[in-house]
Each structure stands twice: as C-alpha cells, then as structure tokens.
Amino acid sequence: MKIFNIKYYILFLYPALIFAQVNTYSPYSFFGIGNLESTSFSQQSSMGGLSNSFFENNQLNFSNPSSYSFLELTSVELSGYMNFSNLRQNNLNQDNINTNISALGLGFPISNKTSMAFGLQPYSHVGYYIQDQSLENSIGIVNYNYAGSGGINSATFGLSHIFFDRISIGANLNYHFGTINQINEIEFDTVGFLNYRERISTIVRDLSFDFGLGYKQKVQDYNIQLGFIFSPSVNMNSKRTIFSNTYTLSGTYEYFGDTISDYLAQSGSLKKPNFIGLGISLNKNNKWHLGIDYNYTKWADYTFFGQKYSYMDNLSNIIIGGYWIPKYSDIHNYWNTVQYRFGLRYSNGYLDLNSFDSNSSSSLLLNDYSLSLGLGLPIPKNLSEANIGFQYGIRGTTNNNLIQERYFKIIFSITFNDKWFNKRKID
C-alpha cells in the first residue's frame, strides 16, 4: 500500500486539515533531517548567531574552529533553552512549548599559540504530529496521521593554532549520531477496511570535518577580525528499519493484522552538503563588538538513501549582531559591567514551498526572520558569567493556505572561566 503524500498537505492545507498536536518545533521538521540548529550557545544566539569572525578570549565558538586560538582562559559552558511556538494557517492556531539542555562545551589553551576544544550539541531536531482528514468517494472518511521525533547530535573535537601572531587555522572533527523515528498511518472510519501503519527508524553514525580561518589585526584601539569557514560535503553512513502492517480498531482497542513489509537495517547514506561561511567584525576590547556574517549551504545536493528531493533548495542567511559594555571595570554600578547583546538574522530557508504546487513555475522559499537580544551577566569576584538570550522570529507565511510559525526562544547558559595549566606562585 502506498503511503499518503504528506509533503503536499503539510504545505498546502485544505479546510479539512486538522492539527491535533505538534509536540516539538514545527511540521516543517518533516523534511530533510529536520529543523537545523544554527548555534546552541547563548552568546552567539543572543547576537543572531554571529560567529564566523567572533573571536573572544573567554567565550567558546564551535562554529569557527580557528576561534579557539584566541582563548586566554579555560571556558566551560552549559546551555539550555525554552521554546514557545505558535502555528497559524487560516483560522487554525496551535501553541507549543518545549524545554531542553542544548549544549556542553570545553575549550582551553594548551600553549601560547595552540588551543583545543570539546563539545556536544544538537545538529537537527525532528518533532511533529499532524492529522489530516478527507472524504473519499465510496470509502467514506479517511484519517491520515503523521508523527516524527528525534534528530541528529554532534560531538566535536577541535584544534587550532596561530601563525604569524595574526592568523589562526583550526579544524573540527565531528561525530554525528542520532535516530529519526517516523510513523505514518491511514485509518478508515468505514467498518471492514483494514488500517495501515508504517514505522521508519533511521540511525545516523558518521564523521565530518569543519575548517576555519581567522585573522585579527589591531589598529590603534580597535580590532579588525575576518573569518572563513568551510565544511566539505560528506555521505554519512545510515541504517534504516521499515516495518509496516495492517490493523483494525474496536473502540479504544487495536488488533494487529498482517505484516506488509519488514526491512531490517537497510544500509545507505545521508548526504550532508557543502557549507561556506564568511564574516567580518570590528571591536574595541571590553567595550563593543559589531559584525556581519554570510552563510551558504548547498542543500539542493542533499540525498537520502540515494534519493534526491525537488523541494530542497540552497540555504543562505545573513546575520548582523554584536554587543556593548557601558563600563567594563566599574566597581560601583554592576549594570555598567553587563554585556548587552543584539542580533538580526534573515534566512531563505531550504524548502521551496512552490515545488509542491504543479501550477506554479516560480519558487517560494521558507523565509525566516528573527530578532535577538541578550545579557552577559558577570559573576562577582569570579571570571565566570551567566548568560540569557531572547529570540523572536517569524518563519513562513499564511498566504495561499500555507503555515506560518512564530517562535519565542529563551536561551540560558553559564560559562565558567578559569586559568588552567598555570604554575601557582607561592609567596
């Protein structure tokens, strides 16, 4: 039995469509490997995700591995978030809340010019539950149910080194791992029809690399910083299990029917495409920082078990962000020592919504606009810092019966900074 084509009905909803519950993120996480995580740490998130040329002496930045060389202190960070989202389509509305620990990182210098870092953070999230109902001739009411959960995580080991006192070169070795689970169901209200369920479980386990280049030039009291990131495409090893069966319902009871298919551990690959990031920033130490990033990912090349998808398009985004500290060394007014962060982000998404409409010859990308604000709160008598960030964004549109997602995200983290590997002086 052929599974109902969810791709059309998610994006071009008919009046009969019913959203019962979307537990995590959005129905757009159905596509590809789910919703992509740009950055999991509060500092960068509060600046719109600014990271390509963001080199600080006490803040971790896993996006550009060349940044590790500029660390002067050992930094340990634990980050989490709370996400509020609202889905809108015509007169339909649905609110969702989810909270989780998002990332853990450790970075430290091992010499005057060399540093390393370890991190664990999400790469993508999958979470949706969608119900569709239609009236079919001679059959009656048919219910289509779709559910997905899971995602892909990344464990990172990074190393960087400074050359000529100004140029830093770094690399990340990433171990991607995770499971994406999907359930697709067709249920009939008419007595005598067998219902159908398909369970798909995909396991991803493989390595990838990120390469980063950083340049920092001091001009009088200011620093000019340039950053470049390249992540080459890689086919990540994957295994997929598919199990489908028929069943009948009697009230609240379900009775197993026949097994339709049972494919265990099919081997294949998931293609992670090329990524390029560029950034430039200007800052004054312990006073302010202003930067702009451009990122490009060739998601049109994405394949899954050899299959290419026409709705996948290339992703690009532009970020403007920075911070301001009124008076870093003020011992009388605590709020003058706080780091006030801001950021703007625009992304064209990586889904072409019009690719599902046979009557349209133009493209309509899943645009995403967001505004970010945040605070870096110094911990008194300590080198450490508490961070909190706020992000508000709009994704998609309600035009032409499409779904729009509005989200408000609170990101919180604590950064412990200290000096390691230094000999203590004894008086």
C-alpha positions in Angstrom: 0.0 0.0 0.0 1.3 3.4 -0.9 1.7 5.9 1.9 -0.3 9.1 1.5 1.9 12.0 0.3 2.3 14.2 3.3 4.5 16.7 1.6 1.7 18.3 -0.3 -0.8 18.5 2.6 1.7 19.9 5.1 2.3 23.0 3.0 -0.9 23.4 1.0 -3.6 22.7 3.6 -7.2 22.2 2.7 -10.0 23.3 5.0 -10.4 19.6 6.2 -6.9 19.6 7.6 -6.8 19.3 11.4 -3.8 20.0 13.6 -4.2 17.9 16.7 -0.8 18.4 18.2 2.7 19.4 17.2 4.8 18.4 20.1 8.2 19.9 19.1 9.1 22.7 16.7 7.0 22.6 13.5 5.6 20.3 10.8 8.4 21.6 8.6 10.7 19.3 10.6 9.2 16.5 8.5 11.5 17.4 5.6 15.2 16.5 5.2 16.8 15.9 8.6 14.5 18.2 10.5 15.0 21.8 11.8 18.6 22.8 11.7 20.3 24.1 14.8 22.4 27.2 14.0 24.2 27.6 17.3 23.4 26.3 20.7 25.3 28.7 22.9 23.7 31.8 24.4 26.4 34.3 23.5 26.1 33.7 19.7 22.4 33.1 19.8 21.8 36.5 21.5 23.7 38.1 18.6 21.5 36.4 15.9 24.0 33.5 15.6 27.0 35.8 14.8 30.1 33.5 14.9 32.2 33.5 11.7 34.5 36.3 12.9 33.7 36.2 16.6 37.0 35.6 18.5 36.9 36.3 22.2 39.4 35.4 24.9 36.8 33.9 27.3 33.9 32.7 25.1 33.6 29.4 23.2 32.7 29.4 19.5 32.4 26.0 17.9 31.1 27.4 14.6 34.6 28.6 13.6 37.3 26.3 15.0 40.0 28.9 14.4 38.5 30.9 17.3 40.0 28.5 19.9 43.4 30.0 19.4 42.2 33.4 20.9 41.1 31.8 24.2 43.2 33.1 27.1 41.2 31.3 29.7 39.7 27.8 30.1 36.0 28.1 29.3 33.3 25.5 30.3 29.7 26.2 29.2 26.4 24.5 29.8 23.5 25.8 27.8 19.7 25.2 27.6 16.6 26.7 26.1 12.8 27.1 26.4 11.0 27.5 23.1 7.4 28.8 22.7 5.9 28.5 19.2 2.6 29.3 17.5 1.5 27.7 14.2 -1.0 29.6 12.1 -3.0 28.6 9.0 -6.2 30.4 8.1 -8.3 30.2 11.2 -6.2 27.4 12.8 -3.9 28.2 15.7 -1.7 25.9 17.9 0.7 26.8 20.7 3.6 24.6 21.8 6.3 24.7 24.5 9.4 22.6 24.8 12.5 22.9 27.1 15.8 21.1 27.0 19.5 21.1 27.7 21.1 22.1 24.4 24.9 22.1 24.6 28.0 21.4 26.6 31.4 22.8 25.7 35.0 23.0 27.0 37.9 25.0 25.5 41.3 25.8 26.7 44.8 27.0 25.6 47.5 24.3 25.7 50.3 26.8 24.7 50.6 30.4 23.8 49.5 29.7 20.2 47.6 26.4 20.4 44.2 25.6 21.9 41.7 22.8 21.8 38.0 22.3 22.5 35.4 19.6 23.1 31.7 20.0 22.6 28.4 18.2 22.5 25.4 19.9 20.8 22.4 19.2 18.6 22.7 19.4 14.8 19.0 19.0 13.9 15.6 18.4 15.6 12.6 16.4 14.4 9.3 16.7 16.1 5.8 16.8 14.6 2.3 15.3 14.9 -0.1 16.0 12.1 -3.6 14.8 11.4 -5.4 15.1 8.0 -9.0 14.0 7.3 -10.6 13.7 3.9 -13.8 12.3 2.4 -13.3 9.8 -0.3 -15.9 8.5 -2.8 -17.2 5.1 -2.0 -14.9 4.8 1.0 -16.0 7.5 3.4 -13.9 9.4 5.9 -10.1 8.6 5.8 -7.7 9.8 8.5 -4.1 10.4 7.8 -1.7 10.6 10.8 1.9 11.5 10.8 4.4 11.6 13.7 8.1 12.2 13.9 10.7 12.6 16.7 14.4 12.5 17.3 17.2 14.2 15.5 21.0 14.3 15.0 23.6 15.4 17.5 27.3 16.3 17.1 30.2 15.5 19.4 33.1 17.8 18.5 36.9 17.8 19.0 38.6 20.9 17.8 42.2 22.1 17.5 43.6 25.5 16.3 47.0 27.2 16.1 48.1 30.8 15.5 50.6 31.6 12.8 52.5 34.9 12.4 50.6 36.2 15.5 47.6 37.2 13.5 46.3 34.2 11.5 44.6 31.3 13.2 43.9 28.0 11.4 41.6 25.4 13.1 39.7 22.2 12.4 36.8 20.4 14.0 36.3 16.6 13.9 32.6 16.0 14.4 31.0 12.7 15.2 27.3 12.8 14.2 24.9 10.4 15.8 21.2 10.2 16.3 17.9 8.5 15.4 14.9 9.8 13.5 11.7 8.0 14.1 8.6 8.4 11.8 5.1 6.9 11.9 2.7 7.2 9.0 -0.9 5.9 9.4 -4.0 5.6 7.3 -7.2 4.9 9.2 -10.7 4.3 7.8 -13.9 5.2 9.6 -15.8 2.6 7.5 -16.2 -0.8 9.2 -14.5 -3.6 7.3 -11.5 -1.7 6.0 -8.0 -2.5 7.2 -6.0 0.4 8.6 -2.3 0.8 7.6 0.7 1.8 9.7 4.3 2.3 8.6 7.2 2.8 11.1 10.5 4.1 9.9 13.6 4.4 12.1 16.8 5.9 10.7 20.1 5.8 12.6 22.9 8.1 11.6 26.5 7.4 12.7 29.5 9.1 10.9 32.3 11.7 10.9 32.6 15.1 9.3 35.1 18.0 9.3 34.9 21.8 9.7 37.8 24.0 8.7 38.2 27.6 9.9 40.5 30.5 9.2 40.6 33.6 11.4 42.5 36.9 11.1 42.9 39.5 13.8 44.6 42.9 13.2 44.9 45.6 15.8 44.6 49.2 14.6 45.1 51.7 17.3 42.4 50.8 19.9 40.4 48.6 17.6 40.5 45.1 16.3 39.6 44.1 12.7 38.6 40.5 12.5 38.0 38.3 9.5 36.6 34.7 9.5 36.1 31.9 7.0 34.6 28.5 7.5 34.3 25.5 5.1 32.6 22.2 5.8 33.0 19.8 2.9 30.2 17.5 1.8 30.1 14.0 3.3 27.9 11.0 2.8 27.1 9.9 6.4 26.5 6.2 7.0 22.9 5.4 7.9 20.8 2.4 8.6 17.1 2.4 8.1 14.5 0.0 9.5 11.0 -0.1 8.0 8.1 -2.1 9.4 4.5 -1.8 8.0 1.4 -3.7 9.0 -2.4 -3.6 8.9 -4.6 -3.3 11.9 -8.2 -2.9 13.0 -9.8 -0.7 15.7 -12.6 -1.7 18.0 -13.4 1.2 20.3 -10.1 2.0 22.1 -8.6 -1.4 21.3 -6.3 -2.1 18.4 -5.9 -5.6 16.8 -2.8 -6.4 14.8 -3.5 -7.6 11.2 -0.8 -8.7 8.7 2.8 -7.7 8.3 3.1 -5.9 4.9 6.9 -5.3 4.9 9.7 -5.8 7.3 13.1 -4.4 6.3 15.8 -4.5 9.0 18.9 -2.4 9.0 19.0 -1.3 5.4 22.4 0.4 4.8 22.6 3.7 3.0 23.8 7.2 3.4 22.7 10.7 4.2 24.5 13.4 2.3 25.5 16.4 4.4 26.1 19.2 1.8 28.9 21.7 1.5 28.9 24.7 3.8 30.7 28.1 3.4 30.7 30.9 6.0 32.2 34.4 5.8 32.4 37.1 8.4 33.9 40.4 9.3 33.7 42.3 12.5 35.1 45.4 14.3 35.5 45.7 18.0 37.1 47.6 20.9 38.3 45.4 23.7 35.9 45.2 26.7 33.7 47.9 25.1 31.8 46.9 22.0 31.7 44.4 19.1 29.9 44.7 15.7 29.9 42.0 13.0 28.2 40.7 9.9 28.1 37.0 8.7 27.1 35.3 5.5 26.5 31.6 5.3 25.6 29.3 2.4 24.7 25.6 2.4 24.1 23.7 -0.8 21.1 21.7 0.4 19.9 21.2 -3.2 22.5 18.4 -3.3 21.0 16.7 -0.3 20.3 13.0 -0.8 18.8 10.3 1.5 19.4 6.7 0.6 20.2 7.7 -2.9 17.0 9.8 -3.3 17.1 13.5 -4.2 14.2 15.8 -3.3 12.9 18.6 -5.6 11.7 20.7 -2.7 15.2 21.0 -1.2 16.9 24.3 -2.1 20.1 26.0 -1.2 20.2 27.8 2.2 21.7 31.2 2.7 21.5 33.6 5.7 22.8 37.0 6.7 23.4 37.9 10.3 24.2 41.3 11.8 25.0 41.4 15.5 27.2 42.5 18.3 27.4 43.6 22.0 28.1 46.7 24.1 29.6 47.1 27.6 29.0 50.5 29.2 32.0 50.4 31.5 33.8 47.1 32.0 35.7 48.0 35.1 33.0 49.9 37.0 33.1 48.7 40.6 30.2 50.9 41.7 27.4 50.0 39.2 27.0 46.4 38.3 24.8 47.0 35.3 27.6 49.0 33.6 29.7 45.8 33.5 27.0 43.8 31.8 27.4 42.8 28.2 24.3 43.8 26.2 23.9 41.7 23.1 21.7 42.2 19.9 21.3 40.5 16.6 19.3 40.4 13.4 19.0 37.3 11.2 17.5 36.6 7.8 17.4 33.1 6.2 15.7 32.0 3.0 15.2 28.5 4.4 16.0 25.4 2.5 12.5 24.4 1.4 10.9 25.5 -1.9 7.2 25.6 -1.0 6.0 26.1 -4.5 7.7 22.9 -5.6 4.6 21.0 -4.3 2.3 23.1 -6.5 2.2 21.8 -10.1 0.5 25.0 -11.2 3.4 27.2 -10.1 6.5 27.8 -12.1 8.2 30.2 -9.6 9.9 29.4 -6.3 8.7 30.3 -2.8 11.4 29.8 -0.1 10.6 29.2 3.6 11.9 32.6 4.8 12.9 33.1 8.4 13.3 36.5 10.1 14.5 36.8 13.7 15.5 39.5 16.3 17.7 38.6 19.2 18.6 40.3 22.5 20.7 39.1 25.4 22.7 39.8 28.5 26.1 38.6 29.7 26.0 38.8 33.5 29.4 38.8 35.2 29.5 36.7 38.4 31.1 38.9 41.1 34.5 38.0 42.4 34.8 35.5 39.6 35.9 35.2 35.9 32.7 33.4 35.1 29.4 34.6 33.5 25.7 33.8 33.4 24.1 34.4 30.0 20.5 34.8 29.0 19.2 35.5 25.5 15.8 36.1 23.8 15.0 35.4 20.2 11.7 36.2 18.4 11.2 35.1 14.9 8.7 34.5 12.1 9.0 31.6 9.7 7.0 31.0 6.6 3.7 32.8 5.5 0.0 32.3 5.8 -0.5 33.3 2.1 -2.0 30.7 -0.2 -3.1 28.5 2.8 0.5 28.0 4.0 1.6 27.6 7.6 3.4 30.4 9.5 5.4 29.7 12.6 6.1 32.4 15.2 8.5 31.5 17.9 10.0 33.0 21.0 13.1 31.3 22.4 14.8 31.8 25.7 18.4 30.7 25.8 20.2 30.4 29.1 23.8 29.3 29.9 26.5 29.6 32.4 30.1 30.0 31.4 32.9 29.1 33.9 36.2 30.7 33.1 39.5 29.9 34.9 43.2 29.6 34.2 44.4 26.1 33.8 47.9 24.7 33.4 49.5 27.7 35.0 52.0 27.3 37.8 50.9 28.8 41.0 53.2 31.2 42.7 53.9 30.6 46.4 54.9 33.6 48.5 
